Amino acid sequence: MSAQLTTMRDLVRAFTRAMNLISPEIQNHHEKVSYFAYRLSEAMGCSESERRLTFYGALMHDVGSVMTEGSLSLMDIESRPSELARTGALLLRMFPSTASLSEIVERSQSPWEKLKRLPDQVKAPRRISQMVHLADTVSLLLKEDVSVLNQVGEIRECIHRIGEREFDPAVLSAFDALCERESVWLDLLYRPQLFLDDMPDDRSVSVDETIRLTELMSRIIDFRSPFTAMHSAGVAVTAQTLAALAGMSQDECKQMRIAGNLHDIGKLKIPKSILEKPGKLTDEEFNIMKEHAYYTYILLRDVRGFDWIAQWAAFHHEKLNNKGYPFKLSGDQIPFGSRVMAVADVFSAVAEERPYRKGMEKQKVIEVLRSDAERGALSKPIVELLIEHYDEIDALRDAESRAASKRYQETLKASQGD
């Protein structure tokens, strides 16, 4: 049995903070929707399993927005809700651990007059989708600069004006009950993060399950742009394989896989115009790009059990010669796992195909790696270890990268209704 590593609550906290990076305009939106939807499920007397599904369905309701073009705002999200819900459902269906949420997310923007005609066997997911839909609407109506208790009446009137065309009467009744509870509304506006304290799922998560869950997170990172659609998959398998060849323990190798999945999670903060620029970045653009490793560390450092994972993931741009970023570490300050990750990252970046270029040939990749090692940017022993096993590692990287690229293209095509 796989060893216990962390808790679901800590993984969810990291995920929600990562989603908040995408745009200041959607800051805390997912927390608000999750909090209010969960309170609705309580008011409706839902079972514990239904409350848990409501919580996660609300948290993931806008996950399809990561594949939007250009900058992201609430207006972007709400201007095409059905498309984004469909995309989010496609992403969630890729993994057994989140497949149960896909139906909820896909219907989270559907009106009641459409859902009520569905067969009885989808009654529970239908009701949960409605709670998410109403909570999402409430979050969008809420003003940050007005006393929340002075908004309740207006929001209540607006919800009922939409009425049973949009919402299940039973969900509307639960909403009316919440309108009488001032503390719920005060928490919603001023402490939406409170949902984590009341989170209905704080179970321990094993190393193997964490790998699976972080693979979903890596899809979200990479699917932000076609330029990065395969990168984390290639880095993760390369880092894990190098770690094994270097003699790290089986458990450490698995944690290296997790670190590889998440090493670029901070890139959710980087504008797509910079991520997708095929040419050299300006100094100003490169300074913005440097932020991603910092945010990776901030997101992962507080996750229980991630003490080494956070460092291995976030320090992948630190250099032994002290010329890396953003922490300017050098020598013994850089953990061995971070040195492995740095080599895996450079190798994957130059060897993988991108929309604007082909991957480098083997000899050129070796030249780049050895040049970086000679000038003190990368670890020489780890570079030589990769070169010694080049064909094996490159085959694994290529297979993972191609599979990730195929998933991206299929998801993109399906989301566009082609």
C-alpha positions as CSV (number, residue, x, y, z in Angstrom):
1,M,0.0,0.0,0.0
2,S,1.2,3.5,-0.9
3,A,2.4,5.6,2.1
4,Q,0.3,8.5,3.3
5,L,1.7,11.8,2.1
6,T,-0.7,14.7,2.7
7,T,-4.4,15.6,3.2
8,M,-7.1,16.4,0.7
9,R,-7.7,19.7,2.4
10,D,-4.2,20.9,1.8
11,L,-4.3,19.8,-1.8
12,V,-7.6,21.6,-2.4
13,R,-6.2,24.7,-0.7
14,A,-3.2,24.7,-3.1
15,F,-5.5,24.1,-6.1
16,T,-7.8,27.0,-5.2
17,R,-4.9,29.4,-4.7
18,A,-3.5,28.3,-8.0
19,M,-6.8,29.0,-9.8
20,N,-6.8,32.5,-8.2
21,L,-3.5,33.3,-9.9
22,I,-5.1,33.2,-13.3
23,S,-6.7,36.6,-12.9
24,P,-7.1,39.2,-10.1
25,E,-10.7,39.5,-11.3
26,I,-11.6,35.9,-10.4
27,Q,-9.9,36.1,-7.0
28,N,-11.8,34.1,-4.5
29,H,-14.7,33.4,-7.0
30,H,-14.3,29.6,-6.7
31,E,-14.1,29.9,-2.9
32,K,-17.3,31.9,-2.8
33,V,-19.2,29.5,-5.0
34,S,-17.9,26.5,-3.1
35,Y,-18.8,28.0,0.3
36,F,-22.4,29.1,-0.7
37,A,-23.1,25.9,-2.6
38,Y,-22.1,23.8,0.4
39,R,-24.3,25.9,2.7
40,L,-27.2,25.3,0.2
41,S,-26.6,21.5,0.4
42,E,-26.8,21.7,4.2
43,A,-30.0,23.7,4.0
44,M,-31.5,21.1,1.7
45,G,-30.6,18.3,4.1
46,C,-28.3,16.5,1.6
47,S,-26.3,13.5,2.6
48,E,-22.6,13.7,3.4
49,S,-21.6,12.3,0.0
50,E,-23.9,14.8,-1.8
51,R,-22.4,17.7,0.2
52,R,-18.9,16.5,-0.7
53,L,-19.9,16.3,-4.4
54,T,-21.5,19.8,-4.2
55,F,-18.3,21.2,-2.6
56,Y,-16.0,19.8,-5.3
57,G,-18.4,20.4,-8.1
58,A,-18.6,24.1,-7.1
59,L,-14.8,24.3,-6.7
60,M,-14.3,22.9,-10.2
61,H,-17.2,24.6,-12.0
62,D,-15.0,27.0,-14.0
63,V,-12.0,24.7,-14.5
64,G,-12.6,24.8,-18.2
65,S,-11.6,28.5,-18.2
66,V,-7.9,27.5,-18.3
67,M,-8.2,26.8,-22.0
68,T,-9.6,30.3,-22.8
69,E,-7.7,32.4,-25.3
70,G,-6.1,35.6,-24.2
71,S,-6.6,37.2,-20.8
72,L,-9.2,35.9,-18.4
73,S,-11.9,37.8,-16.6
74,L,-15.3,37.0,-15.1
75,M,-16.8,38.5,-18.2
76,D,-14.9,36.1,-20.4
77,I,-16.1,33.2,-18.3
78,E,-19.7,34.2,-18.1
79,S,-20.0,35.2,-21.8
80,R,-19.7,31.5,-22.8
81,P,-20.7,29.4,-19.8
82,S,-21.9,26.3,-21.6
83,E,-18.7,26.0,-23.6
84,L,-16.5,26.3,-20.5
85,A,-18.7,23.9,-18.6
86,R,-18.3,21.3,-21.4
87,T,-14.6,21.8,-21.5
88,G,-14.3,21.5,-17.7
89,A,-16.3,18.2,-17.8
90,L,-13.9,16.9,-20.5
91,L,-10.9,17.6,-18.3
92,L,-12.5,16.0,-15.3
93,R,-13.4,12.8,-17.2
94,M,-9.7,12.2,-17.9
95,F,-9.2,10.9,-14.3
96,P,-11.2,8.3,-12.4
97,S,-10.9,10.4,-9.2
98,T,-12.7,13.3,-10.7
99,A,-15.0,11.7,-13.3
100,S,-17.9,11.8,-10.9
101,L,-17.7,15.6,-11.0
102,S,-17.9,15.9,-14.8
103,E,-21.6,15.6,-15.0
104,I,-22.2,18.2,-12.3
105,V,-19.8,20.6,-13.9
106,E,-21.2,20.1,-17.4
107,R,-24.7,20.9,-16.2
108,S,-23.7,23.7,-13.8
109,Q,-24.8,26.4,-16.2
110,S,-28.0,24.7,-17.4
111,P,-31.4,26.2,-16.5
112,W,-33.9,24.2,-14.5
113,E,-36.5,24.2,-17.3
114,K,-34.0,22.0,-19.2
115,L,-32.7,19.9,-16.3
116,K,-36.2,19.0,-15.0
117,R,-36.9,16.9,-18.1
118,L,-33.9,14.6,-17.4
119,P,-34.6,11.1,-16.2
120,D,-34.8,10.3,-12.5
121,Q,-31.5,8.4,-12.4
122,V,-29.7,11.8,-12.7
123,K,-31.8,13.4,-10.0
124,A,-28.9,13.8,-7.5
125,P,-26.3,15.2,-10.0
126,R,-29.0,17.5,-11.4
127,R,-29.8,18.9,-8.0
128,I,-26.1,19.4,-7.2
129,S,-25.6,21.2,-10.5
130,Q,-28.5,23.5,-9.6
131,M,-26.9,24.4,-6.3
132,V,-23.7,25.2,-8.0
133,H,-25.5,27.3,-10.6
134,L,-27.4,29.3,-8.0
135,A,-24.2,29.8,-5.9
136,D,-22.3,30.9,-9.0
137,T,-25.1,33.5,-9.8
138,V,-25.0,34.8,-6.2
139,S,-21.2,35.2,-6.3
140,L,-21.5,37.2,-9.6
141,L,-24.2,39.5,-8.2
142,L,-22.2,40.2,-5.0
143,K,-20.5,43.6,-4.8
144,E,-17.2,43.8,-3.0
145,D,-17.6,47.5,-2.0
146,V,-21.1,47.4,-0.5
147,S,-22.1,46.2,2.9
148,V,-23.1,42.6,2.3
149,L,-26.2,42.7,4.5
150,N,-27.5,45.6,2.4
151,Q,-27.2,43.5,-0.7
152,V,-29.1,40.4,0.4
153,G,-32.6,41.8,-0.4
154,E,-31.5,42.9,-3.9
155,I,-29.8,39.6,-4.6
156,R,-32.8,37.7,-3.3
157,E,-35.1,39.7,-5.5
158,C,-32.9,39.2,-8.6
159,I,-32.7,35.4,-8.0
160,H,-36.5,35.2,-7.7
161,R,-37.0,37.4,-10.8
162,I,-35.1,34.7,-12.7
163,G,-37.2,32.2,-10.8
164,E,-38.1,28.7,-11.6
165,R,-37.1,29.1,-15.2
166,E,-33.5,28.9,-14.1
167,F,-33.6,27.3,-10.6
168,D,-35.2,24.2,-9.0
169,P,-38.0,25.3,-6.6
170,A,-36.4,23.2,-3.8
171,V,-33.0,24.9,-4.3
172,L,-34.8,28.3,-4.3
173,S,-36.4,27.4,-1.0
174,A,-33.0,26.5,0.5
175,F,-31.7,29.8,-0.8
176,D,-34.5,31.7,1.0
177,A,-33.6,30.0,4.2
178,L,-29.9,31.1,3.8
179,C,-31.1,34.7,3.2
180,E,-32.2,34.8,6.8
181,R,-28.8,33.8,8.1
182,E,-26.6,36.9,8.3
183,S,-23.5,35.0,9.2
184,V,-23.5,33.0,6.0
185,W,-23.5,36.2,3.9
186,L,-20.9,37.9,6.1
187,D,-18.6,34.8,5.6
188,L,-19.4,34.7,1.9
189,L,-18.1,38.2,1.3
190,Y,-15.4,38.6,4.0
191,R,-14.2,35.1,4.7
192,P,-14.9,32.8,1.7
193,Q,-11.8,30.8,2.6
194,L,-13.8,29.6,5.6
195,F,-15.0,26.8,3.3
196,L,-11.7,25.0,3.9
197,D,-12.3,24.9,7.7
198,D,-15.7,23.3,7.1
199,M,-14.5,21.2,4.3
200,P,-16.3,17.8,4.4
201,D,-13.2,15.8,3.2
202,D,-10.0,16.0,5.2
203,R,-8.9,12.5,4.7
204,S,-5.3,11.5,4.3
205,V,-4.0,11.1,0.7
206,S,-1.4,8.5,-0.3
207,V,1.6,9.1,-2.5
208,D,0.0,7.2,-5.4
209,E,-3.3,9.1,-5.1
210,T,-1.4,12.4,-4.9
211,I,0.3,11.5,-8.2
212,R,-3.0,11.0,-9.8
213,L,-4.6,14.2,-8.4
214,T,-1.6,16.3,-9.4
215,E,-1.7,14.9,-12.9
216,L,-5.1,16.7,-13.2
217,M,-3.4,19.8,-11.8
218,S,-0.6,19.5,-14.4
219,R,-3.2,19.3,-17.2
220,I,-4.7,22.5,-15.9
221,I,-1.3,24.1,-15.9
222,D,-0.3,22.9,-19.3
223,F,-3.7,23.3,-21.0
224,R,-3.4,27.0,-20.3
225,S,-1.5,27.2,-23.6
226,P,-0.8,25.0,-26.6
227,F,2.8,26.0,-26.2
228,T,3.0,24.2,-22.9
229,A,0.4,21.4,-23.5
230,M,2.9,18.6,-23.1
231,H,5.7,20.1,-20.9
232,S,4.8,19.0,-17.4
233,A,4.2,15.4,-18.5
234,G,7.6,15.2,-20.1
235,V,9.4,16.8,-17.1
236,A,7.6,14.6,-14.6
237,V,8.6,11.3,-16.2
238,T,12.1,12.5,-16.9
239,A,12.6,13.6,-13.3
240,Q,11.2,10.4,-11.9
241,T,13.4,8.2,-14.2
242,L,16.6,10.3,-13.4
243,A,15.8,10.1,-9.7
244,A,15.6,6.3,-9.9
245,L,18.9,6.0,-11.9
246,A,20.5,8.3,-9.4
247,G,19.6,6.0,-6.5
248,M,16.8,7.9,-4.8
249,S,14.3,5.7,-3.0
250,Q,11.1,4.5,-4.5
251,D,9.1,6.8,-2.4
252,E,11.4,9.7,-3.3
253,C,11.0,8.9,-7.0
254,K,7.2,9.0,-6.7
255,Q,7.5,12.4,-4.9
256,M,9.8,13.6,-7.7
257,R,6.9,12.7,-10.1
258,I,4.6,14.9,-8.1
259,A,7.1,17.7,-8.1
260,G,7.4,17.4,-11.9
261,N,3.7,17.5,-12.3
262,L,3.6,20.8,-10.3
263,H,6.9,22.5,-11.1
264,D,5.2,25.0,-13.3
265,I,2.0,25.6,-11.4
266,G,3.1,29.2,-10.8
267,K,2.8,29.8,-14.6
268,L,-0.9,30.2,-14.1
269,K,0.0,33.7,-13.0
270,I,1.9,34.4,-16.3
271,P,-0.1,36.1,-19.1
272,K,-0.6,33.9,-22.1
273,S,0.9,36.6,-24.3
274,I,4.3,35.9,-22.6
275,L,3.8,32.1,-22.4
276,E,3.0,32.0,-26.1
277,K,5.7,34.4,-27.4
278,P,7.8,32.4,-29.8
279,G,10.7,34.8,-29.9
280,K,13.0,36.1,-27.2
281,L,11.3,37.8,-24.2
282,T,12.2,41.4,-23.4
283,D,13.8,42.1,-20.1
284,E,10.5,43.3,-18.7
285,E,8.7,40.1,-20.0
286,F,11.4,37.9,-18.6
287,N,11.1,39.5,-15.2
288,I,7.4,38.6,-15.2
289,M,8.3,35.0,-16.3
290,K,10.7,34.7,-13.3
291,E,7.7,35.1,-11.0
292,H,6.4,31.6,-11.8
293,A,8.9,29.7,-9.8
294,Y,8.3,31.9,-6.8
295,Y,4.6,31.3,-6.9
296,T,5.1,27.6,-7.3
297,Y,6.9,27.7,-4.0
298,I,4.3,29.8,-2.3
299,L,1.5,27.4,-3.4
300,L,3.3,24.2,-2.3
301,R,5.2,25.1,0.8
302,D,2.3,24.9,3.2
303,V,1.0,21.5,1.9
304,R,1.6,19.0,4.6
305,G,4.1,16.3,3.4
306,F,5.4,18.5,0.6
307,D,8.5,19.8,2.4
308,W,10.9,18.4,-0.2
309,I,8.4,18.4,-3.1
310,A,8.0,22.2,-2.8
311,Q,11.7,22.7,-3.0
312,W,12.3,20.2,-5.8
313,A,9.5,21.8,-7.8
314,A,10.1,25.5,-7.2
315,F,13.9,25.6,-7.4
316,H,14.2,24.2,-10.9
317,H,15.5,27.5,-12.2
318,E,18.2,27.9,-9.5
319,K,21.7,27.4,-10.8
320,L,24.8,26.0,-9.1
321,N,26.7,29.1,-10.2
322,N,24.2,31.4,-8.3
323,K,22.9,32.8,-11.6
324,G,19.4,31.3,-11.4
325,Y,16.1,32.7,-10.2
326,P,14.2,33.8,-8.2
327,F,15.9,32.8,-4.9
328,K,19.5,33.1,-6.1
329,L,20.6,29.8,-4.5
330,S,23.9,28.2,-5.2
331,G,26.0,25.1,-4.4
332,D,24.8,23.1,-1.4
333,Q,21.8,25.4,-1.0
334,I,20.2,23.6,-3.9
335,P,18.8,20.2,-2.9
336,F,19.7,17.1,-5.0
337,G,16.1,16.7,-6.1
338,S,16.0,20.3,-7.4
339,R,19.2,19.6,-9.4
340,V,17.5,16.6,-11.0
341,M,14.4,18.7,-11.7
342,A,16.5,21.4,-13.3
343,V,18.1,18.9,-15.7
344,A,14.7,17.3,-16.5
345,D,13.2,20.8,-17.2
346,V,16.0,21.9,-19.6
347,F,16.1,18.5,-21.3
348,S,12.3,18.4,-21.9
349,A,12.1,22.1,-23.0
350,V,14.7,21.7,-25.8
351,A,13.8,18.1,-26.8
352,E,10.0,18.5,-27.0
353,E,8.1,19.8,-30.0
354,R,6.4,23.2,-29.7
355,P,3.8,24.7,-32.1
356,Y,6.5,27.1,-33.4
357,R,9.5,24.7,-33.7
358,K,10.5,21.1,-33.7
359,G,12.4,19.5,-30.8
360,M,16.2,19.5,-31.0
361,E,18.0,16.5,-32.4
362,K,19.9,14.3,-29.9
363,Q,23.4,15.6,-30.5
364,K,22.2,19.2,-30.2
365,V,20.3,18.5,-26.9
366,I,23.5,16.9,-25.5
367,E,25.5,20.0,-26.5
368,V,23.0,22.3,-24.7
369,L,23.1,20.2,-21.6
370,R,26.8,19.9,-21.4
371,S,27.3,23.6,-22.1
372,D,24.9,24.4,-19.2
373,A,26.9,22.0,-17.0
374,E,30.2,23.4,-18.0
375,R,29.2,26.9,-17.1
376,G,27.8,25.8,-13.7
377,A,24.1,26.1,-14.5
378,L,23.3,22.4,-14.2
379,S,24.8,19.5,-12.3
380,K,27.5,17.7,-14.4
381,P,26.9,14.2,-12.8
382,I,23.1,14.4,-13.4
383,V,23.6,15.7,-17.0
384,E,26.0,12.8,-17.7
385,L,23.6,10.3,-16.1
386,L,20.9,11.5,-18.5
387,I,23.2,11.3,-21.5
388,E,24.3,7.8,-20.5
389,H,20.6,6.7,-20.6
390,Y,19.5,9.2,-23.2
391,D,17.6,6.9,-25.5
392,E,15.6,5.3,-22.7
393,I,14.7,8.6,-21.1
394,D,13.9,10.4,-24.3
395,A,11.6,7.6,-25.4
396,L,9.7,7.9,-22.1
397,R,9.6,11.7,-22.3
398,D,8.4,11.5,-26.0
399,A,5.7,9.0,-25.2
400,E,4.3,11.1,-22.2
401,S,4.6,14.4,-24.2
402,R,2.8,13.0,-27.2
403,A,0.0,11.5,-25.1
404,A,-0.4,14.9,-23.3
405,S,-0.5,16.8,-26.6
406,K,-3.1,14.3,-28.0
407,R,-5.3,14.8,-24.9
408,Y,-5.0,18.6,-25.3
409,Q,-6.0,18.5,-29.0
410,E,-8.9,16.1,-28.4
411,T,-10.1,18.3,-25.5
412,L,-9.8,21.5,-27.5
413,K,-11.7,20.0,-30.4
414,A,-14.4,18.6,-28.2
415,S,-14.8,21.8,-26.3
416,Q,-15.4,23.7,-29.6
417,G,-18.1,21.2,-30.5
418,D,-16.3,19.9,-33.6
